Amino acid sequence: MGFFNFILQVVAVLICSYSFVSFVVHGNKIGSNGIPSTLDGPFAPHTAPFDVSLRGNAVDLPDTDPRVRRRVKGFQPEQISVSLSTTYDSVWISWITGEFQISNHDKNITPLDPKSVASVVRYGTSRNPLNHEAKGYSLVYSQLYPFEGLQNYTSGIIHHARLTGLKPDKLYYYRCGDPSIGALSGVYSFKTMPVSSPNSYPKRIAVMGDLGLTYNTSTTINHVISNDPQLALLVGDVTYANLYLTNGTGSDCYSCSFPDSPIHETYQPRWDYWGRFMQPLVSKVPLMVVEGNHEIEKQVENQTFVAYNSRFAFPAKESGSSSTFYYSFNAGGIHFVMLGAYIAYHKSSDQYKWLERDLANVDRSITPWLVAVWHPPWYSSYNAHYREAECMMVAMEELLYSYAVDIVFNGHVHAYERSNRVYNYTLDPCGPVHIVVGDGGNREKMAVVHADEPGNCPDPTTTPDQHIGGFCAFNFTTGPAAGQFCWDKQPDYSAFRESSFGHGILEVKNQTWALWTWHRNQDSRSGIGDQIYIVRQPDKCPIRYTQTKRSFASI
């Protein structure tokens, strides 16, 4: 019987080996499904027709929606979420206890005392008993406006606890809260990342951006949940609380509706609504977030990003970063670098120096895939935010290219766009594939105007973002758009673009092949709007880290 089992195992190995060889030999086909790969590119630019009837219901969920209402009492935990540390053996659990408080600007709020409620997580590989315990820390933040008529906000108690000593690719159960006062959550679960190796990857990674909290966001998240991801990335612009006044009055265009506001206000309870709405997903699936412009939220003493920095746990310290705006982590054989566009990124900045160190420490024999994530795209052909982050591109693109980054994910532009492999606006088989997924469903609605269409090229002086800084977007000097600020047709670097809400799923198959699928909200949950195999070619595209001086807009 033992010999028979041995023969069965050998046959199984041979079958797997044959399947892999078939996969490689056929290139863009696995079986007969005919999915294209980047080896078939570069692809001729294509724009999907826009159907105005499919814009979705980008109207915010009201505070009466049961999915955003507080469903716990006292100091019971709510808004529970999981995020990763740098490696598989550690995760963060975050939650909130107690209620937020709002008062007029001239009345003081007494914040809840973070020390009054313990930050405890009990966890284990079975539901009962949960035989491990981790203790974390807690905080309270305020959003304050020193102007008459505006309301101030103080959060409930925010807790973060780091679990350590975890095993790879393992299901863990947990409860969080304060057992000493009987305030523990129900039992939740998460699965750790696989061990970092060229042969192990999360089964599916959801990628979404510019979510907000609309009815269309609800469709996006329902579709994400149905795809059963093991990890989720949110590429900036979380709640859009800054589309509201402090009294809860909102608008699709803040500056249009509230031009006389003494400061750009926010309605911070939208963060709490969002945390409650997202809990069914993020209490189970680790969520990794990078900041967007809607998280700036300026307040008293010019403080910014306070809600963002307070509510999420980031593996900044674990990855050698001094800032929550940039950090890195591994997920199986993938190394992710999360970068900040709204903090200094020039070559003498802390972020750039950290990025150099981080990339230099990546061992591609262990984590073959290198993925970079930040909010505003470098390669987008839409009129909205066109070439807005050019200074960041000038500062950092060569460094990322020299380390052979495979994929870049961005948001900011409320549409979907996938590039050909590109570097410095030139088609390059060793450049990354840039994917814009700023189509999560927020109330600002979607981008539909392309910069290459007649009359739609923006004035260059209007393109810089005051929060990103600098002016680097000059006319192209060579190539198809020489002498112009915009192309007069869909750029060669733009392989596919479509104005629809949705999300993406990344499935890394092995150390050189990954399947990218974009799902549109208007389709069924199994519908596909765009799909391609992204193929690494490390032999043709080796790491080549040597810095050279680069000119602006070189083509």
C-alpha positions in Angstrom: 0.0 0.0 0.0 2.9 2.4 0.8 4.5 1.7 -2.6 1.1 2.4 -4.3 0.8 5.7 -2.5 4.4 6.5 -3.6 3.5 5.9 -7.3 0.4 8.1 -7.0 2.6 11.0 -5.6 5.1 10.6 -8.4 2.3 10.7 -11.0 0.9 13.8 -9.3 4.3 15.5 -9.5 4.6 14.7 -13.2 1.2 16.0 -13.9 2.0 19.3 -12.1 5.3 19.5 -14.0 3.6 19.0 -17.3 1.0 21.6 -16.5 3.7 24.1 -15.6 5.6 23.4 -18.9 2.4 23.8 -20.9 1.8 27.1 -19.1 5.2 28.5 -20.0 5.3 27.1 -23.6 1.9 28.4 -24.6 2.8 31.9 -23.3 -0.4 33.9 -23.3 -2.7 30.8 -22.9 -3.3 28.5 -20.0 -5.4 25.7 -21.4 -7.5 27.4 -24.0 -8.7 30.5 -22.2 -6.7 32.8 -24.4 -5.9 35.5 -21.8 -3.2 37.8 -23.2 0.1 38.4 -21.4 2.5 41.3 -21.3 4.8 39.2 -23.5 2.2 39.9 -26.3 2.6 43.6 -25.9 2.9 46.5 -26.2 -0.8 46.6 -27.0 -2.4 49.2 -29.2 -4.2 51.8 -27.0 -7.9 51.0 -26.5 -10.7 53.1 -24.8 -13.9 51.3 -23.8 -17.0 53.2 -24.8 -18.5 55.2 -22.0 -22.1 54.4 -21.1 -23.6 57.2 -19.0 -26.3 54.8 -17.7 -23.6 52.7 -16.0 -22.1 55.4 -13.8 -23.5 53.7 -10.7 -25.1 55.2 -7.6 -22.4 57.4 -6.3 -24.6 58.8 -3.5 -23.3 58.6 0.1 -24.9 56.2 2.5 -26.9 58.2 5.1 -26.2 57.9 8.8 -29.5 56.1 9.1 -28.2 53.1 7.1 -28.0 50.1 9.5 -24.6 49.2 8.1 -23.0 52.5 9.5 -24.9 52.7 12.8 -23.3 51.8 16.1 -24.4 48.4 17.1 -22.5 47.9 20.3 -23.0 49.3 23.8 -20.7 50.8 26.4 -17.1 49.9 25.7 -17.7 46.9 23.5 -15.3 46.9 20.5 -16.4 48.0 17.1 -14.7 49.0 13.8 -12.5 45.9 14.1 -9.8 45.5 11.5 -6.6 43.5 10.7 -3.5 44.8 9.0 -0.1 43.2 8.3 3.3 43.7 9.9 6.3 43.3 7.7 6.4 39.5 7.7 3.9 36.6 8.0 4.6 36.0 11.7 2.9 39.2 12.9 -0.3 41.2 12.4 -2.0 44.2 13.9 -5.5 44.2 15.3 -7.3 47.5 15.6 -10.6 48.5 17.1 -12.5 51.3 18.8 -14.3 51.5 22.1 -16.7 54.2 23.4 -18.5 56.8 21.5 -17.2 59.9 19.6 -18.2 63.3 20.9 -19.1 66.5 19.0 -19.4 70.0 20.4 -19.4 73.6 19.3 -16.1 75.3 18.8 -16.4 77.4 22.0 -17.2 74.4 24.3 -14.5 72.1 25.6 -14.8 68.3 25.1 -13.5 66.0 27.8 -12.0 63.2 25.8 -12.4 59.6 26.9 -9.4 58.4 28.9 -7.4 55.8 26.8 -6.1 54.3 30.0 -9.6 53.5 31.2 -10.0 50.6 28.8 -7.3 47.9 28.2 -6.1 46.9 24.7 -6.1 43.1 24.8 -6.3 40.5 22.0 -6.8 36.8 22.8 -6.0 34.6 19.9 -5.2 31.0 18.8 -5.5 28.4 16.1 -8.8 27.1 17.5 -11.9 29.1 18.5 -11.7 27.7 22.0 -9.5 28.1 23.9 -7.8 31.3 22.6 -4.6 30.5 24.5 -2.4 33.4 23.4 -2.7 37.1 24.5 -1.3 40.3 23.2 -1.5 43.7 24.8 -1.4 46.9 22.8 -1.8 50.6 23.2 -4.6 53.1 22.8 -5.2 56.7 21.9 -7.9 59.4 21.3 -7.6 62.1 18.7 -9.5 65.3 18.0 -10.4 67.3 14.9 -10.5 70.9 16.1 -11.6 74.1 14.2 -11.1 77.5 16.0 -13.9 79.2 14.0 -17.3 80.4 15.1 -20.1 78.1 14.1 -17.9 75.1 13.4 -18.1 71.9 15.4 -15.3 70.0 17.0 -14.9 66.2 17.1 -13.2 63.8 19.6 -12.9 60.1 18.8 -13.7 57.1 20.8 -10.7 55.1 22.2 -8.7 53.7 19.3 -6.8 50.5 20.1 -3.9 48.8 18.3 -2.3 45.5 19.3 0.4 43.6 17.6 0.2 39.8 17.5 3.5 38.0 17.1 4.9 34.4 16.8 2.3 33.5 14.1 2.8 30.6 11.7 2.5 31.1 8.0 -0.6 30.5 5.9 -2.5 29.6 9.1 -6.1 30.4 10.2 -6.2 32.2 13.5 -9.2 33.1 15.7 -9.3 36.2 17.9 -11.3 38.3 20.3 -10.3 41.9 21.2 -11.3 44.3 24.0 -11.0 44.6 27.7 -11.8 41.3 29.5 -11.5 42.9 32.9 -14.7 44.8 32.3 -16.5 42.1 30.3 -16.0 44.1 27.1 -14.7 41.5 24.6 -15.8 41.2 21.0 -17.1 38.1 19.4 -14.8 35.7 17.8 -13.3 36.7 14.4 -10.6 35.1 12.3 -7.9 35.9 9.8 -5.4 33.9 7.8 -1.7 34.8 7.9 0.4 35.4 4.8 2.4 32.5 3.3 6.1 32.3 4.1 8.2 34.5 1.9 9.5 32.3 -0.9 9.4 32.2 -4.7 6.9 29.4 -4.5 4.3 30.8 -2.1 1.8 33.6 -2.6 -1.5 34.9 -1.3 -4.2 33.3 -3.4 -5.9 36.6 -4.3 -5.1 40.2 -3.5 -7.9 42.8 -3.8 -6.8 46.2 -5.0 -9.2 49.2 -4.7 -8.9 53.0 -4.5 -10.9 56.1 -3.8 -13.7 54.2 -2.0 -15.7 56.7 0.0 -19.0 55.4 1.4 -21.6 55.4 -1.3 -24.1 52.9 -2.6 -21.6 52.2 -5.4 -18.9 51.6 -2.7 -21.3 49.0 -1.3 -21.4 47.2 -4.7 -17.6 47.4 -4.9 -17.1 45.9 -1.4 -19.7 43.2 -2.0 -17.9 42.1 -5.1 -14.5 42.2 -3.3 -16.0 39.9 -0.6 -17.4 37.5 -3.2 -13.8 37.2 -4.7 -12.6 35.9 -1.3 -9.2 37.8 -1.1 -6.5 36.9 1.4 -5.2 40.5 1.4 -6.6 43.9 0.4 -4.9 47.1 -0.7 -6.5 50.5 -0.5 -4.5 53.0 -2.6 -5.7 56.2 -0.9 -8.8 58.3 -0.4 -10.6 56.4 2.2 -13.8 58.0 3.6 -14.2 61.4 1.8 -15.1 62.9 5.2 -13.7 66.2 3.8 -16.6 66.6 1.4 -18.7 67.6 4.4 -19.0 70.6 6.7 -18.7 69.9 10.4 -22.5 70.0 10.7 -22.8 67.0 8.4 -23.8 68.9 5.2 -22.1 67.2 2.3 -21.5 68.0 -1.4 -20.0 66.2 -4.5 -17.8 69.3 -4.9 -16.7 71.0 -1.7 -15.1 74.1 -3.2 -18.2 74.6 -5.4 -20.7 74.4 -2.6 -18.8 75.9 0.3 -16.5 78.6 -1.2 -16.7 80.8 1.9 -15.7 78.2 4.5 -12.9 79.6 6.7 -11.1 76.3 6.5 -11.6 73.1 4.6 -13.9 71.4 7.1 -14.6 67.7 7.6 -17.3 65.6 9.2 -15.3 63.1 11.2 -18.3 60.7 12.0 -18.0 59.6 8.4 -14.8 57.8 9.5 -16.8 55.9 12.1 -19.5 55.1 9.6 -16.8 53.8 7.2 -15.1 51.7 9.9 -18.4 50.0 10.8 -19.3 49.5 7.1 -16.0 47.9 6.3 -15.8 45.6 9.4 -17.3 42.5 7.7 -14.4 42.6 5.3 -11.4 44.0 7.2 -12.0 42.1 10.4 -11.1 39.0 8.4 -9.0 40.2 5.5 -5.8 42.3 6.3 -6.2 45.8 4.8 -3.1 47.8 3.9 -3.6 51.5 3.3 -1.6 54.4 1.8 -2.6 58.0 2.2 -4.5 60.1 -0.4 -5.3 63.8 -0.7 -8.7 63.3 1.0 -6.9 62.2 4.2 -5.1 65.6 4.6 -7.9 67.1 6.7 -6.2 70.3 7.9 -7.2 71.5 11.4 -6.0 73.7 14.3 -2.3 74.4 14.4 -2.0 73.2 10.8 -2.2 69.6 11.8 -2.9 67.2 8.9 -3.7 63.5 8.5 -4.6 63.1 12.1 -7.5 60.7 11.6 -5.5 58.6 9.1 -2.5 58.3 11.4 -4.7 57.5 14.4 -7.1 55.0 13.0 -4.8 52.6 11.1 -1.9 50.5 12.2 1.1 50.6 9.9 4.2 48.5 9.9 6.4 51.6 9.6 8.7 50.9 12.5 9.0 47.2 11.6 10.1 48.2 8.1 12.6 50.8 9.2 10.4 53.8 8.3 10.1 56.9 10.5 6.7 57.7 9.0 3.3 56.2 8.5 3.2 57.7 5.0 5.7 55.1 3.7 6.5 51.6 4.7 7.0 48.1 3.3 5.9 44.5 3.9 6.1 41.0 2.5 3.1 38.9 1.4 4.5 35.5 0.4 6.9 36.0 -2.5 5.8 39.6 -3.0 7.5 42.7 -1.5 5.3 45.8 -1.4 6.5 49.3 -1.0 3.9 51.8 0.0 5.0 55.4 -0.8 3.8 58.8 0.2 3.0 61.5 -2.4 2.0 64.1 0.3 5.3 64.1 2.2 8.8 65.0 0.9 10.0 62.5 -1.8 13.0 64.3 -3.3 16.4 62.6 -3.4 17.6 64.2 -0.1 14.4 63.4 1.7 14.0 60.8 4.5 11.5 58.9 2.3 13.8 58.6 -0.7 16.7 57.5 1.5 14.5 54.9 3.2 13.3 53.7 -0.2 16.9 53.2 -1.3 17.7 51.2 1.8 14.5 49.1 1.5 15.0 48.3 -2.2 18.6 47.4 -1.6 17.6 44.9 1.1 15.0 43.1 -1.1 16.2 39.6 -2.0 14.5 38.7 -5.3 15.4 35.0 -4.8 13.0 35.1 -1.9 10.5 37.7 -2.9 10.7 37.8 -6.7 7.8 40.2 -7.2 8.2 43.9 -6.3 5.1 46.0 -6.2 4.9 49.7 -5.5 1.8 51.6 -4.3 1.0 55.3 -3.9 -2.0 57.5 -4.6 -1.6 59.9 -7.5 -0.6 58.2 -10.8 2.3 59.0 -13.0 0.8 57.5 -16.0 -2.8 58.5 -16.6 -4.3 59.9 -19.8 -7.4 61.4 -18.1 -7.8 65.2 -17.9 -8.4 64.9 -14.1 -5.1 65.2 -12.2 -3.2 65.0 -15.5 0.6 65.0 -14.8 -0.1 66.3 -11.3 2.5 64.1 -9.7 5.3 64.8 -12.2 7.8 66.0 -9.6 7.4 62.8 -7.7 7.9 60.9 -10.9 11.1 62.8 -11.8 12.5 62.2 -8.3 11.6 58.5 -7.9 10.9 56.8 -11.2 14.5 56.0 -12.1 15.1 54.4 -8.7 12.1 52.1 -9.0 13.0 51.2 -12.6 16.6 50.4 -11.6 15.3 47.9 -9.1 13.0 46.3 -11.7 9.7 47.1 -10.0 7.1 44.9 -11.6 3.7 46.6 -11.0 2.6 50.0 -9.8 -0.9 50.6 -8.3 -2.4 54.1 -8.0 -5.8 55.7 -7.5 -6.7 59.4 -7.4 -8.2 59.4 -11.0 -11.7 58.1 -10.7 -11.5 55.6 -13.6 -9.6 52.5 -14.6 -6.5 52.5 -16.7 -3.8 49.9 -17.4 -0.5 50.8 -19.1 1.8 49.0 -21.3 5.3 48.4 -19.7 6.6 52.0 -19.6 9.5 54.1 -18.3 10.0 57.8 -18.7 7.0 58.0 -21.1 8.7 55.5 -23.4 7.5 51.9 -24.1 10.0 49.7 -22.3 9.8 45.9 -21.9 11.5 46.3 -18.5 9.3 49.1 -17.2 6.5 48.4 -14.7 2.9 48.0 -15.6 1.1 51.0 -14.1 -2.5 50.3 -13.0 -4.9 53.1 -11.9 -7.9 51.8 -9.8 -9.3 55.0 -8.5 -12.8 53.7 -9.3 -13.9 52.4 -5.9 -17.2 54.4 -6.0 -16.8 57.7 -4.1 -19.4 60.5 -4.4 -17.2 62.7 -6.6 -18.2 60.4 -9.4 -16.0 59.1 -12.1 -13.5 60.7 -14.5 -14.7 60.6 -18.1 -12.7 63.3 -20.0 -9.4 62.4 -21.6 -6.5 64.9 -21.9 -5.8 63.7 -25.5 -9.2 64.7 -26.8 -9.6 68.0 -28.6 -9.9 70.9 -26.3 -9.3 68.8 -23.1 -5.6 69.3 -22.6 -5.2 71.3 -19.3 -3.2 74.4 -18.9 0.2 73.3 -17.6 0.1 75.9 -14.9 -3.1 74.4 -13.4 -1.7 70.9 -13.0 0.5 71.0 -9.9 -1.2 70.0 -6.7 -0.3 72.3 -3.8 0.0 69.4 -1.4 2.4 67.5 -3.7 4.5 70.5 -4.5 6.7 71.7 -7.3 6.2 72.2 -11.0 7.9 69.6 -13.2 5.4 69.0 -16.0 6.8 70.7 -19.1 6.1 70.1 -22.8 7.5 66.9 -24.2 10.7 67.4 -26.1 10.8 64.3 -28.3 8.5 61.5 -29.4 4.9 61.5 -30.7 3.9 64.4 -28.4 7.1 66.5 -29.0 6.4 70.2 -28.4 3.1 69.5 -26.7 1.9 69.1 -23.1 -0.6 66.4 -24.1 -0.8 63.7 -26.7 -3.3 64.3 -29.6 -4.4 60.6 -29.4 -4.5 58.0 -26.6 -0.9 57.7 -25.6 1.1 54.6 -26.6 1.7 53.9 -22.9 -2.0 53.6 -22.2 -3.0 50.0 -23.1 -6.6 50.1 -21.8 -8.9 52.7 -20.1 -12.5 52.7 -19.1 -14.7 55.0 -17.0 -16.4 52.5 -14.7 -16.5 51.8 -11.0 -14.9 48.5 -9.9 -11.9 46.8 -8.2 -9.0 44.5 -9.2 -7.7 41.1 -8.2 -4.1 40.1 -8.4 -3.3 36.4 -8.4 0.5 35.7 -8.5 0.9 32.2 -10.0 4.6 31.7 -9.6 7.8 33.7 -9.6 7.3 35.1 -13.1 3.6 35.0 -13.9 0.7 36.9 -12.3 -2.9 37.2 -13.4 -4.5 40.7 -13.1 -8.3 40.9 -13.4 -10.4 44.1 -13.2 -14.0 43.6 -12.3 -16.6 46.3 -13.1 -19.4 47.0 -10.7 -22.1 46.9 -13.4 -21.2 43.3 -14.3 -22.1 40.2 -12.4 -19.7 39.3 -9.6 -17.9 36.9 -12.0 -17.8 39.4 -14.8 -14.5 40.6 -16.2 -13.7 44.1 -17.5 -10.0 43.6 -18.2 -7.6 40.7 -17.7 -4.0 40.1 -18.5 -1.0 38.0 -17.3 1.8 40.2 -16.1 5.0 38.3 -16.8 8.4 39.1 -15.2 11.5 38.5 -17.3 14.4 38.8 -14.7 16.9 37.5 -17.2 16.1 40.3 -19.7 15.4 42.9 -17.0 18.0 42.6 -14.2 18.4 45.0 -11.4 20.6 47.9 -12.6 20.8 50.4 -9.8 23.0 53.3 -11.1 21.7 56.8 -10.7 22.0 59.1 -13.7 20.8 62.7 -14.2 17.4 62.8 -15.8 15.8 65.6 -17.8 12.2 66.6 -17.4 9.6 65.3 -19.9 12.3 63.6 -22.0 10.0 62.6 -24.8 
